[in-house]
Amino acid sequence: MSSDPRIDTYIAEAAPFAQPILRHFRKLIHAASPEITEAFKWSHPTYLYRGKMLCGTAAFKAHATLGFWHQDMEKLLAKEIGKTYDAMGMLGRLTSIEDLPDDKTLLRYFKTAISLYDEGVPSKPKPKPKPLPKTPADLQSLLRKNAAASANWEKFSPSHRREYIEWITEAKRPETRANRIETTLAWLKEGKSRNWKYEKC
């Protein structure tokens, strides 16, 4: 078992009611797979499977919690228990060992979470791509007059274009906007991105 001494300290300093709960979780999580490792993230015990966050436990003044990182575990527990994210945990407010599902059920939960990673199921929903902002008319007008800058603009990724567009449109004064557009054009002629100064840092 790969243990983190910070978790030993955390459990020892937890409220007396929470200590057996945290120890029980820890024991069953490791029983689910020999590849489980421990970490201490956001000041709470965290358990990893092949480097990916599997679940985390926490103890508060009056209750303890267990939470899984995989989105499908939230759906499963909401269906079976109906307490998803109550008190920051997916099993509700835990005040004693008696509040926990039986060991067979808990072990099934941990192994299910592991199998989701083994099957390559995304742990979180993929973020929807942001639509590309419309090129400001004043910048577009200058690009039409400069072939090199225009060609580089077309080659840029949507994120690089967005950086320039947001920088220009965030200007509060007309003079500031004009200066930023002039700088943008000069940098585009050289094929530079908005944050080119920091790209090789």
Backbone as ProteinMPNN parsed JSONL, in Angstrom:
{"seq_chain_A": "MSSDPRIDTYIAEAAPFAQPILRHFRKLIHAASPEITEAFKWSHPTYLYRGKMLCGTAAFKAHATLGFWHQDMEKLLAKEIGKTYDAMGMLGRLTSIEDLPDDKTLLRYFKTAISLYDEGVPSKPKPKPKPLPKTPADLQSLLRKNAAASANWEKFSPSHRREYIEWITEAKRPETRANRIETTLAWLKEGKSRNWKYEKC", "coords_chain_A": {"N_chain_A": [[0.844, -1.192, 0.0], [0.591, 2.157, -0.934], [1.204, 4.77, 1.014], [0.435, 8.038, 2.331], [1.947, 10.064, 4.612], [0.754, 12.409, 5.447], [-1.929, 11.954, 5.341], [-2.239, 10.127, 7.398], [-1.771, 11.848, 9.54], [-3.881, 13.648, 9.182], [-6.143, 12.034, 9.635], [-5.675, 11.277, 12.286], [-5.983, 13.707, 13.549], [-8.591, 14.31, 13.112], [-12.071, 14.625, 14.097], [-13.234, 12.473, 16.751], [-15.494, 10.852, 15.974], [-15.192, 10.773, 13.23], [-12.813, 9.502, 12.591], [-12.865, 6.531, 12.49], [-14.465, 6.28, 10.209], [-12.987, 7.482, 8.131], [-10.727, 5.834, 8.166], [-11.865, 3.422, 7.464], [-12.822, 3.912, 4.857], [-10.334, 4.364, 3.632], [-9.094, 1.837, 3.86], [-10.806, 0.189, 2.281], [-10.656, 1.443, -0.2], [-8.007, 0.981, -0.982], [-8.192, -1.767, -1.066], [-9.614, -2.115, -3.342], [-7.895, -1.888, -5.511], [-4.481, -2.666, -6.2], [-3.073, -0.646, -7.315], [-3.698, 1.798, -6.346], [-2.807, 4.969, -5.165], [-1.781, 7.467, -2.768], [-2.516, 10.9, -2.006], [-2.392, 14.375, -1.045], [-4.587, 16.718, -1.395], [-5.99, 19.95, -1.729], [-6.087, 20.184, 0.984], [-7.144, 17.801, 1.894], [-7.521, 14.188, 2.223], [-6.717, 12.362, -0.666], [-7.248, 10.022, -3.245], [-5.576, 8.256, -5.744], [-5.691, 6.724, -8.986], [-3.585, 5.177, -11.031], [-2.371, 7.657, -11.339], [-4.515, 9.329, -11.786], [-7.189, 11.219, -10.382], [-9.195, 9.506, -8.204], [-10.959, 9.424, -5.931], [-11.978, 11.306, -2.998], [-11.72, 12.015, 0.509], [-13.125, 13.575, 3.438], [-13.224, 15.3, 6.582], [-15.325, 17.012, 8.789], [-16.577, 19.272, 11.335], [-18.949, 18.08, 12.255], [-19.574, 16.03, 10.52], [-18.537, 13.57, 8.038], [-17.251, 13.045, 4.682], [-17.428, 11.527, 1.374], [-16.215, 11.687, -1.887], [-16.378, 11.2, -5.411], [-14.403, 11.613, -8.41], [-15.076, 11.091, -11.013], [-17.473, 11.785, -13.491], [-19.503, 9.951, -14.118], [-19.81, 8.482, -11.821], [-21.139, 10.159, -10.146], [-23.657, 10.15, -11.349], [-24.367, 7.45, -11.012], [-24.446, 7.151, -8.173], [-26.352, 9.04, -7.528], [-28.567, 7.854, -8.585], [-28.724, 5.463, -7.109], [-28.552, 6.213, -4.41], [-29.322, 8.852, -4.069], [-28.279, 11.101, -2.83], [-26.402, 12.744, -3.895], [-23.685, 14.932, -3.72], [-24.641, 16.068, -1.394], [-23.812, 17.939, 1.349], [-21.223, 18.308, 0.371], [-20.391, 15.793, -0.326], [-20.808, 12.525, -1.883], [-22.2, 10.58, -0.589], [-23.779, 11.684, 1.246], [-24.222, 13.199, 4.538], [-22.025, 11.899, 6.763], [-21.923, 10.436, 9.873], [-21.262, 8.304, 11.402], [-19.994, 4.909, 11.309], [-22.174, 3.363, 10.786], [-23.655, 4.82, 9.005], [-22.632, 4.321, 6.547], [-22.746, 2.605, 3.342], [-22.868, -1.023, 2.993], [-19.833, -3.036, 3.089], [-19.468, -4.537, 0.736], [-20.972, -3.133, -1.148], [-19.701, -0.621, -1.087], [-17.143, -1.35, -1.972], [-17.8, -2.112, -4.525], [-18.496, 0.356, -5.617], [-15.99, 1.679, -5.607], [-14.526, 0.018, -7.324], [-16.018, 0.267, -9.626], [-15.581, 2.946, -10.28], [-12.864, 2.777, -10.859], [-12.939, 1.065, -13.092], [-14.15, 2.706, -14.963], [-12.141, 4.498, -15.632], [-10.329, 2.665, -16.699], [-11.687, 1.89, -18.962], [-11.542, 4.113, -20.449], [-13.421, 6.141, -20.3], [-14.344, 9.509, -20.368], [-13.54, 11.563, -17.591], [-14.62, 14.011, -16.98], [-17.042, 16.181, -18.513], [-16.425, 17.182, -21.879], [-15.306, 20.454, -22.512], [-17.326, 22.853, -24.183], [-16.396, 24.159, -27.303], [-15.408, 27.562, -27.616], [-17.141, 29.982, -29.513], [-15.63, 31.619, -32.291], [-14.76, 34.967, -31.872], [-16.053, 37.772, -33.673], [-14.045, 39.408, -36.068], [-12.953, 42.652, -35.368], [-14.22, 45.516, -37.106], [-12.495, 47.688, -37.684], [-9.968, 46.547, -37.449], [-10.182, 44.558, -39.365], [-10.374, 46.07, -41.669], [-7.786, 47.14, -41.919], [-6.334, 44.807, -42.222], [-7.098, 43.957, -44.739], [-5.611, 45.605, -46.295], [-3.04, 44.833, -45.962], [-1.187, 42.313, -46.988], [0.647, 40.444, -45.854], [0.181, 40.552, -43.062], [-2.505, 39.826, -43.08], [-2.379, 37.217, -44.138], [-0.987, 35.86, -42.125], [-2.77, 36.187, -40.055], [-4.906, 34.588, -40.902], [-3.7, 32.122, -40.66], [-3.459, 31.778, -37.979], [-4.476, 30.121, -34.943], [-7.824, 29.67, -33.588], [-7.75, 30.383, -30.85], [-5.513, 32.075, -30.66], [-6.313, 34.171, -32.287], [-8.51, 35.049, -30.828], [-7.26, 36.066, -28.545], [-6.044, 38.415, -29.508], [-8.318, 39.817, -30.449], [-9.871, 40.141, -28.099], [-8.119, 41.684, -26.607], [-8.061, 44.044, -28.081], [-10.793, 44.854, -28.135], [-11.283, 45.257, -25.455], [-10.232, 47.661, -24.808], [-10.694, 50.817, -23.361], [-10.604, 53.481, -24.148], [-10.725, 55.379, -27.217], [-8.204, 56.099, -28.242], [-6.504, 54.27, -27.043], [-7.448, 51.902, -28.13], [-6.873, 52.328, -30.839], [-4.068, 52.379, -30.739], [-3.562, 49.77, -29.929], [-4.528, 48.32, -32.087], [-2.754, 49.152, -34.045], [-0.379, 48.11, -33.008], [-1.061, 45.418, -33.061], [-1.225, 44.963, -35.835], [1.436, 45.391, -36.586], [2.71, 43.304, -35.209], [1.436, 41.124, -36.346], [2.385, 41.208, -38.95], [4.884, 40.194, -38.565], [4.262, 37.689, -37.858], [3.7, 37.171, -35.204], [2.208, 36.082, -32.153], [-0.3, 37.303, -29.836], [0.73, 37.046, -27.234], [3.469, 36.697, -27.597], [5.85, 37.407, -26.349], [6.031, 35.911, -24.067], [6.033, 33.279, -24.73], [8.367, 31.737, -24.938], [9.37, 31.683, -22.456]], "CA_chain_A": [[0.0, 0.0, 0.0], [1.319, 3.42, -1.005], [0.533, 5.67, 1.951], [0.936, 9.395, 2.486], [1.907, 10.361, 6.05], [-0.136, 13.54, 5.717], [-3.258, 11.399, 5.571], [-2.194, 9.595, 8.764], [-1.919, 12.997, 10.442], [-5.234, 14.183, 8.999], [-7.082, 11.142, 10.323], [-5.409, 11.353, 13.728], [-6.447, 15.001, 14.055], [-10.021, 14.453, 12.841], [-12.945, 14.393, 15.247], [-13.291, 11.039, 17.067], [-16.508, 10.129, 15.204], [-14.786, 10.687, 11.823], [-11.618, 8.678, 12.405], [-13.149, 5.188, 11.955], [-15.033, 6.403, 8.863], [-11.88, 7.747, 7.209], [-9.887, 4.63, 8.106], [-12.62, 2.398, 6.731], [-12.734, 4.284, 3.445], [-8.956, 4.165, 3.186], [-8.869, 0.402, 3.749], [-11.553, -0.361, 1.145], [-10.138, 2.031, -1.439], [-6.801, 0.224, -1.325], [-8.602, -3.133, -1.379], [-10.19, -2.122, -4.69], [-6.826, -2.046, -6.505], [-3.127, -2.45, -5.675], [-2.483, 0.506, -7.999], [-4.137, 3.027, -5.699], [-1.793, 5.735, -4.429], [-2.374, 8.517, -1.955], [-2.024, 12.271, -2.143], [-3.073, 15.307, -0.146], [-4.952, 17.843, -2.245], [-6.996, 20.847, -1.155], [-6.074, 19.925, 2.43], [-7.926, 16.605, 2.208], [-7.006, 12.93, 1.664], [-7.123, 12.117, -2.046], [-6.768, 8.719, -3.695], [-5.331, 8.268, -7.179], [-5.559, 5.463, -9.704], [-2.685, 5.417, -12.162], [-2.114, 9.094, -11.435], [-5.75, 10.1, -11.966], [-7.932, 11.33, -9.135], [-10.303, 8.56, -8.098], [-11.922, 9.916, -4.955], [-11.4, 12.029, -1.877], [-12.5, 11.987, 1.738], [-12.938, 14.772, 4.258], [-13.897, 15.306, 7.878], [-15.675, 18.335, 9.283], [-16.889, 19.254, 12.765], [-20.065, 17.2, 12.618], [-19.803, 14.958, 9.547], [-17.468, 13.222, 7.104], [-17.773, 12.89, 3.323], [-16.689, 10.822, 0.333], [-16.589, 12.188, -3.213], [-15.68, 10.647, -6.573], [-14.084, 12.622, -9.404], [-15.621, 10.755, -12.33], [-18.839, 12.272, -13.652], [-20.459, 8.847, -14.148], [-20.055, 8.044, -10.448], [-22.188, 11.046, -9.633], [-24.929, 9.653, -11.886], [-24.662, 6.161, -10.386], [-24.81, 7.323, -6.776], [-27.611, 9.787, -7.48], [-29.619, 6.874, -8.897], [-28.831, 4.453, -6.063], [-28.659, 6.772, -3.059], [-30.073, 10.096, -4.141], [-27.693, 12.119, -1.952], [-25.238, 13.28, -4.574], [-23.185, 16.244, -3.331], [-25.169, 16.589, -0.145], [-22.717, 18.234, 2.28], [-19.946, 18.192, -0.347], [-20.038, 14.395, -0.56], [-21.798, 11.79, -2.665], [-22.923, 9.642, 0.269], [-24.47, 12.462, 2.257], [-23.507, 13.519, 5.778], [-21.679, 10.668, 7.466], [-21.583, 10.725, 11.261], [-20.791, 7.071, 12.035], [-19.821, 3.795, 10.387], [-23.513, 2.856, 10.45], [-24.2, 5.608, 7.891], [-22.014, 3.884, 5.295], [-23.246, 1.383, 2.709], [-22.082, -2.177, 3.417], [-18.518, -3.112, 2.448], [-19.605, -5.066, -0.627], [-21.456, -2.03, -1.991], [-18.639, 0.377, -1.187], [-16.088, -1.892, -2.828], [-18.321, -2.05, -5.903], [-18.385, 1.743, -6.054], [-14.59, 1.988, -5.894], [-14.113, -0.741, -8.508], [-16.705, 0.86, -10.774], [-14.841, 4.174, -10.611], [-11.616, 2.337, -11.486], [-13.236, 0.514, -14.419], [-14.457, 3.817, -15.871], [-10.847, 4.971, -16.138], [-9.759, 1.601, -17.534], [-12.431, 1.869, -20.236], [-11.287, 5.361, -21.166], [-14.566, 7.051, -20.253], [-13.894, 10.822, -19.869], [-13.952, 11.816, -16.204], [-15.405, 15.242, -16.965], [-17.534, 16.501, -19.855], [-15.54, 18.03, -22.664], [-15.83, 21.824, -22.612], [-17.766, 23.243, -25.513], [-15.485, 25.174, -27.862], [-15.95, 28.921, -27.698], [-17.234, 30.479, -30.89], [-14.611, 32.624, -32.59], [-15.327, 36.323, -31.924], [-15.97, 38.432, -34.98], [-12.923, 40.332, -36.193], [-13.426, 44.047, -35.366], [-14.225, 46.122, -38.437], [-11.315, 48.53, -37.904], [-8.833, 45.651, -37.685], [-10.424, 43.88, -40.645], [-10.082, 47.037, -42.722], [-6.326, 47.217, -42.067], [-5.841, 43.512, -42.708], [-7.331, 43.899, -46.193], [-4.594, 46.426, -46.958], [-1.716, 44.281, -45.705], [-1.235, 40.902, -47.34], [1.43, 39.617, -44.926], [-0.548, 40.478, -41.798], [-3.731, 39.083, -43.337], [-2.038, 35.805, -44.317], [-0.656, 35.321, -40.805], [-4.029, 36.163, -39.29], [-5.655, 33.411, -41.341], [-3.002, 30.917, -40.193], [-3.54, 31.688, -36.519], [-5.526, 29.288, -34.346], [-8.906, 30.479, -33.011], [-7.376, 30.934, -29.539], [-4.6, 33.196, -30.877], [-7.114, 35.288, -32.798], [-9.328, 35.526, -29.722], [-6.408, 36.875, -27.662], [-5.914, 39.749, -30.106], [-9.626, 40.461, -30.511], [-10.259, 40.555, -26.745], [-7.216, 42.771, -26.209], [-8.497, 45.262, -28.791], [-12.148, 45.264, -27.745], [-11.318, 45.628, -24.038], [-9.728, 49.036, -24.66], [-11.775, 51.706, -22.935], [-10.514, 54.759, -24.855], [-10.46, 55.233, -28.651], [-6.759, 56.18, -28.506], [-5.92, 52.989, -26.629], [-7.849, 50.913, -29.129], [-6.11, 52.595, -32.061], [-2.689, 51.942, -30.491], [-3.531, 48.307, -29.88], [-4.698, 47.818, -33.452], [-1.488, 49.419, -34.728], [0.574, 47.119, -32.502], [-1.512, 44.125, -33.582], [-0.844, 44.878, -37.24], [2.898, 45.256, -36.646], [3.075, 41.962, -34.758], [0.933, 40.16, -37.319], [3.303, 41.213, -40.098], [6.019, 39.348, -38.192], [3.764, 36.362, -37.495], [3.739, 37.022, -33.746], [0.941, 35.991, -31.436], [-0.511, 38.388, -28.866], [1.597, 36.848, -26.066], [4.733, 36.138, -28.102], [6.961, 37.704, -25.435], [6.063, 34.944, -22.969], [5.946, 31.915, -25.242], [9.623, 31.01, -24.772], [9.868, 31.887, -21.088]], "C_chain_A": [[0.878, 1.239, 0.0], [0.6, 4.424, -0.124], [1.221, 7.025, 2.009], [0.836, 9.756, 3.96], [1.004, 11.532, 6.404], [-1.561, 13.065, 5.976], [-3.335, 10.773, 6.962], [-2.438, 10.718, 9.766], [-3.336, 13.543, 10.388], [-6.249, 13.342, 9.773], [-6.916, 11.24, 11.83], [-5.951, 12.633, 14.342], [-7.934, 15.246, 13.805], [-10.821, 14.198, 14.114], [-13.074, 12.891, 15.496], [-14.312, 10.26, 16.237], [-16.041, 9.863, 13.77], [-13.631, 9.723, 11.59], [-11.918, 7.271, 11.888], [-13.725, 5.22, 10.545], [-13.914, 6.571, 7.844], [-10.975, 6.53, 7.064], [-10.569, 3.54, 7.291], [-12.589, 2.671, 5.235], [-11.347, 3.955, 2.896], [-8.663, 2.687, 2.943], [-9.546, -0.172, 2.507], [-11.065, 0.192, -0.188], [-8.894, 1.274, -1.885], [-7.138, -1.217, -1.676], [-9.145, -3.242, -2.802], [-9.139, -2.332, -5.765], [-5.466, -1.828, -5.854], [-2.444, -1.233, -6.299], [-2.935, 1.842, -7.426], [-2.96, 3.679, -4.971], [-2.493, 6.877, -3.704], [-1.733, 9.871, -2.215], [-2.811, 13.137, -1.174], [-3.352, 16.567, -0.948], [-6.084, 18.642, -1.608], [-7.196, 20.544, 0.334], [-6.907, 18.722, 2.847], [-7.277, 15.357, 1.614], [-7.585, 12.682, 0.273], [-6.486, 10.806, -2.506], [-6.719, 8.694, -5.216], [-5.267, 6.857, -7.739], [-4.775, 5.736, -10.982], [-2.5, 6.915, -12.425], [-3.347, 9.956, -11.608], [-6.548, 10.095, -10.669], [-9.158, 10.424, -9.151], [-11.379, 9.085, -7.159], [-11.197, 10.666, -3.838], [-12.307, 11.924, -0.67], [-12.222, 13.26, 2.528], [-13.704, 14.619, 5.561], [-14.123, 16.746, 8.316], [-16.077, 18.222, 10.761], [-17.95, 18.221, 13.125], [-20.335, 16.082, 11.608], [-18.558, 14.724, 8.695], [-18.09, 13.001, 5.732], [-16.85, 12.037, 2.454], [-17.157, 11.373, -1.002], [-15.752, 11.537, -4.29], [-15.46, 11.757, -7.596], [-14.731, 12.343, -10.748], [-17.098, 11.129, -12.408], [-19.867, 11.14, -13.618], [-20.734, 8.287, -12.755], [-21.133, 8.908, -9.801], [-23.561, 10.549, -10.089], [-25.341, 8.353, -11.203], [-25.153, 6.342, -8.955], [-26.107, 8.113, -6.621], [-28.781, 8.825, -7.71], [-29.828, 5.912, -7.731], [-29.118, 5.036, -4.677], [-29.473, 8.057, -3.027], [-29.544, 11.201, -3.268], [-26.508, 12.809, -2.6], [-24.951, 14.723, -4.17], [-23.909, 16.867, -2.144], [-23.994, 16.756, 0.814], [-21.353, 18.0, 1.655], [-19.534, 16.745, -0.609], [-21.15, 13.664, -1.268], [-22.569, 10.755, -1.851], [-23.681, 10.378, 1.372], [-23.601, 12.755, 3.463], [-23.283, 12.248, 6.57], [-21.228, 11.004, 8.887], [-21.12, 9.493, 12.026], [-20.647, 5.997, 10.965], [-21.175, 3.274, 9.914], [-24.142, 3.614, 9.279], [-23.687, 5.133, 6.536], [-22.77, 2.715, 4.673], [-22.394, 0.208, 3.185], [-20.801, -2.265, 2.586], [-18.6, -3.593, 1.001], [-20.033, -3.962, -1.586], [-20.375, -0.979, -2.179], [-17.525, -0.096, -2.114], [-16.524, -1.865, -4.289], [-18.212, -0.632, -6.447], [-16.943, 2.071, -6.462], [-14.121, 1.273, -7.165], [-14.797, -0.22, -9.776], [-15.985, 2.115, -11.234], [-13.539, 3.821, -11.318], [-11.871, 1.847, -12.91], [-13.564, 1.611, -15.427], [-13.176, 4.401, -16.458], [-10.216, 3.938, -17.064], [-10.409, 1.564, -18.918], [-12.251, 3.15, -21.032], [-12.456, 6.327, -21.199], [-14.102, 8.392, -19.686], [-14.42, 11.1, -18.471], [-14.807, 13.068, -16.071], [-15.913, 15.52, -18.375], [-16.573, 17.416, -20.59], [-16.127, 19.436, -22.762], [-16.22, 22.145, -24.048], [-16.833, 24.322, -26.06], [-16.159, 26.539, -27.953], [-16.048, 29.351, -29.157], [-16.195, 31.579, -31.103], [-15.251, 34.008, -32.666], [-15.139, 36.923, -33.319], [-14.813, 39.43, -34.987], [-13.453, 41.764, -36.24], [-13.267, 44.687, -36.749], [-12.969, 46.946, -38.698], [-10.06, 47.685, -38.122], [-8.968, 44.974, -39.037], [-10.069, 44.794, -41.815], [-8.58, 47.13, -42.983], [-5.741, 45.915, -42.599], [-6.007, 43.388, -44.225], [-6.232, 44.636, -46.962], [-3.18, 45.89, -46.766], [-1.739, 42.768, -45.889], [-0.524, 40.003, -46.335], [0.685, 39.435, -43.606], [-1.812, 39.643, -41.959], [-3.468, 37.586, -43.455], [-1.726, 35.153, -42.97], [-1.892, 35.217, -39.922], [-4.837, 34.911, -39.631], [-5.022, 32.114, -40.853], [-3.156, 30.694, -38.695], [-4.683, 30.774, -36.07], [-6.625, 30.198, -33.79], [-8.521, 31.111, -31.672], [-6.44, 32.13, -29.688], [-5.355, 34.414, -31.419], [-7.928, 35.905, -31.663], [-8.516, 36.428, -28.786], [-6.264, 38.299, -28.197], [-7.247, 40.499, -30.061], [-10.058, 40.963, -29.133], [-9.401, 41.716, -26.261], [-7.665, 44.093, -26.831], [-9.84, 45.751, -28.257], [-12.265, 45.648, -26.271], [-10.808, 47.052, -23.796], [-10.888, 49.987, -24.353], [-11.767, 53.046, -23.705], [-10.203, 54.526, -26.332], [-8.96, 55.253, -28.971], [-6.063, 54.862, -28.158], [-6.232, 51.914, -27.653], [-7.037, 51.074, -30.404], [-4.663, 52.128, -31.91], [-2.576, 50.421, -30.494], [-3.693, 47.695, -31.28], [-3.407, 48.014, -34.244], [-0.424, 48.404, -34.305], [0.235, 45.733, -33.029], [-1.054, 43.944, -35.021], [0.665, 44.665, -37.38], [3.325, 43.845, -36.253], [2.607, 40.897, -35.747], [1.839, 40.08, -38.541], [4.487, 40.288, -39.845], [5.578, 37.947, -37.783], [3.737, 36.11, -36.001], [2.335, 36.925, -33.159], [0.864, 37.125, -30.423], [0.474, 38.273, -27.694], [2.956, 36.274, -26.455], [5.905, 36.338, -27.14], [7.134, 36.623, -24.366], [6.118, 33.491, -23.444], [7.205, 31.099, -25.028], [10.216, 31.164, -23.374], [9.942, 30.543, -20.358]], "O_chain_A": [[1.789, 1.37, 0.817], [-0.49, 4.883, -0.465], [2.422, 7.144, 1.769], [-0.264, 9.755, 4.512], [0.538, 11.636, 7.539], [-2.308, 13.689, 6.73], [-4.362, 10.869, 7.633], [-3.208, 10.566, 10.714], [-3.925, 13.863, 11.421], [-7.106, 13.877, 10.477], [-7.901, 11.28, 12.567], [-6.334, 12.654, 15.512], [-8.478, 16.264, 14.231], [-10.312, 13.629, 15.081], [-13.029, 12.11, 14.546], [-14.039, 9.13, 15.834], [-16.431, 8.867, 13.159], [-13.492, 9.182, 10.493], [-11.284, 6.842, 10.925], [-13.504, 4.293, 9.765], [-13.891, 5.89, 6.819], [-10.508, 6.228, 5.966], [-9.923, 2.826, 6.524], [-12.357, 1.762, 4.438], [-11.212, 3.348, 1.834], [-8.054, 2.329, 1.935], [-8.931, -0.935, 1.763], [-11.063, -0.518, -1.194], [-8.757, 0.962, -3.068], [-6.452, -1.832, -2.493], [-9.139, -4.32, -3.396], [-9.439, -2.889, -6.821], [-5.305, -0.912, -5.047], [-1.363, -0.833, -5.864], [-2.593, 2.897, -7.959], [-2.216, 3.013, -4.252], [-3.644, 7.206, -3.991], [-0.565, 9.967, -2.591], [-3.776, 12.684, -0.559], [-2.459, 17.389, -1.156], [-7.012, 18.08, -1.025], [-8.303, 20.633, 0.866], [-7.33, 18.62, 3.998], [-6.564, 15.447, 0.615], [-8.795, 12.781, 0.066], [-5.33, 10.521, -2.194], [-7.682, 9.058, -5.891], [-4.845, 5.92, -7.061], [-5.241, 6.43, -11.886], [-2.478, 7.368, -13.569], [-3.253, 11.183, -11.582], [-6.579, 9.097, -9.949], [-10.039, 10.559, -10.0], [-12.55, 9.181, -7.525], [-9.969, 10.657, -3.754], [-13.52, 11.762, -0.806], [-11.214, 13.933, 2.312], [-14.702, 13.902, 5.632], [-13.229, 17.588, 8.225], [-15.921, 17.158, 11.359], [-17.867, 17.567, 14.165], [-21.234, 15.269, 11.82], [-17.654, 15.559, 8.637], [-19.299, 12.797, 5.617], [-15.67, 11.852, 2.753], [-18.359, 11.514, -1.231], [-14.55, 11.341, -4.113], [-16.223, 12.721, -7.652], [-14.917, 13.262, -11.545], [-17.874, 10.825, -11.503], [-20.985, 11.34, -13.142], [-21.782, 7.68, -12.531], [-21.936, 8.424, -9.004], [-24.512, 10.531, -9.307], [-26.507, 8.167, -10.856], [-26.161, 5.754, -8.565], [-26.873, 7.878, -5.686], [-29.844, 8.967, -7.106], [-30.964, 5.578, -7.395], [-29.833, 4.435, -3.875], [-30.217, 8.314, -2.081], [-30.267, 12.155, -2.98], [-25.687, 13.403, -1.901], [-25.807, 15.603, -4.254], [-23.798, 18.071, -1.915], [-23.258, 15.801, 1.059], [-20.428, 17.546, 2.329], [-18.42, 16.504, -1.076], [-22.298, 14.11, -1.267], [-23.49, 10.122, -2.367], [-24.164, 9.759, 2.32], [-22.383, 12.581, 3.416], [-24.236, 11.596, 6.998], [-20.275, 11.758, 9.083], [-20.644, 9.602, 13.156], [-21.127, 6.162, 9.844], [-21.31, 2.804, 8.784], [-25.058, 3.106, 8.633], [-24.238, 5.496, 5.497], [-23.373, 1.917, 5.391], [-21.309, 0.417, 3.727], [-20.693, -1.654, 1.523], [-17.872, -3.099, 0.141], [-19.521, -3.865, -2.701], [-20.153, -0.499, -3.291], [-17.027, 0.669, -2.94], [-15.711, -1.624, -5.182], [-17.871, -0.441, -7.614], [-16.702, 2.659, -7.516], [-13.406, 1.854, -7.982], [-14.221, -0.263, -10.863], [-15.798, 2.329, -12.432], [-13.152, 4.493, -12.273], [-11.116, 2.17, -13.826], [-13.287, 1.462, -16.617], [-13.13, 4.757, -17.636], [-9.636, 4.289, -18.091], [-9.758, 1.247, -19.913], [-12.744, 3.266, -22.154], [-12.489, 7.235, -22.03], [-13.51, 8.412, -18.607], [-15.603, 10.899, -18.195], [-15.623, 13.173, -15.156], [-15.265, 15.124, -19.344], [-15.98, 18.317, -19.996], [-17.311, 19.595, -23.06], [-15.537, 21.76, -24.997], [-16.518, 25.287, -25.363], [-17.329, 26.648, -28.322], [-15.132, 29.107, -29.942], [-15.92, 32.37, -30.201], [-16.187, 34.21, -33.44], [-14.186, 36.608, -34.031], [-14.626, 40.194, -34.04], [-14.314, 42.07, -37.064], [-12.299, 44.423, -37.462], [-12.429, 46.914, -39.803], [-9.184, 48.068, -38.897], [-7.989, 44.831, -39.77], [-9.529, 44.342, -42.825], [-8.151, 47.193, -44.135], [-4.761, 45.929, -43.344], [-5.171, 42.795, -44.907], [-5.96, 44.334, -48.124], [-2.228, 46.424, -47.336], [-2.252, 42.037, -45.042], [-1.021, 38.929, -45.999], [0.567, 38.322, -43.093], [-2.153, 38.848, -41.084], [-4.236, 36.775, -42.938], [-2.15, 34.028, -42.707], [-2.037, 34.276, -39.142], [-5.385, 34.258, -38.743], [-5.718, 31.119, -40.654], [-3.004, 29.577, -38.201], [-5.715, 30.674, -36.734], [-6.377, 31.378, -33.546], [-8.914, 32.242, -31.384], [-6.549, 33.097, -28.934], [-5.061, 35.55, -31.047], [-8.025, 37.127, -31.549], [-9.025, 37.435, -28.294], [-6.35, 39.267, -27.441], [-7.297, 41.669, -29.682], [-10.554, 42.082, -29.008], [-9.892, 42.622, -25.587], [-7.648, 45.133, -26.174], [-9.998, 46.936, -27.961], [-13.236, 46.293, -25.875], [-10.943, 47.581, -22.693], [-11.927, 49.953, -25.012], [-12.817, 53.663, -23.885], [-9.494, 53.578, -26.669], [-8.496, 54.527, -29.85], [-5.168, 54.402, -28.867], [-5.368, 51.107, -27.999], [-6.569, 50.094, -30.983], [-4.094, 51.55, -32.836], [-1.605, 49.862, -31.003], [-3.071, 46.684, -31.604], [-3.014, 47.144, -35.021], [0.334, 47.902, -35.135], [1.123, 44.965, -33.4], [-0.548, 42.882, -35.382], [1.113, 43.857, -38.194], [4.2, 43.258, -36.89], [3.29, 39.896, -35.963], [2.037, 39.002, -39.102], [5.028, 39.68, -40.769], [6.403, 37.115, -37.407], [3.75, 34.957, -35.568], [1.405, 37.595, -33.608], [1.85, 37.823, -30.184], [0.992, 39.283, -27.217], [3.525, 35.462, -25.726], [6.84, 35.537, -27.117], [8.225, 36.436, -23.827], [6.239, 32.578, -22.628], [7.127, 29.874, -24.943], [11.376, 30.834, -23.127], [10.337, 30.494, -19.193]]}, "name": "protein", "num_of_chains": 1, "seq": "MSSDPRIDTYIAEAAPFAQPILRHFRKLIHAASPEITEAFKWSHPTYLYRGKMLCGTAAFKAHATLGFWHQDMEKLLAKEIGKTYDAMGMLGRLTSIEDLPDDKTLLRYFKTAISLYDEGVPSKPKPKPKPLPKTPADLQSLLRKNAAASANWEKFSPSHRREYIEWITEAKRPETRANRIETTLAWLKEGKSRNWKYEKC"}
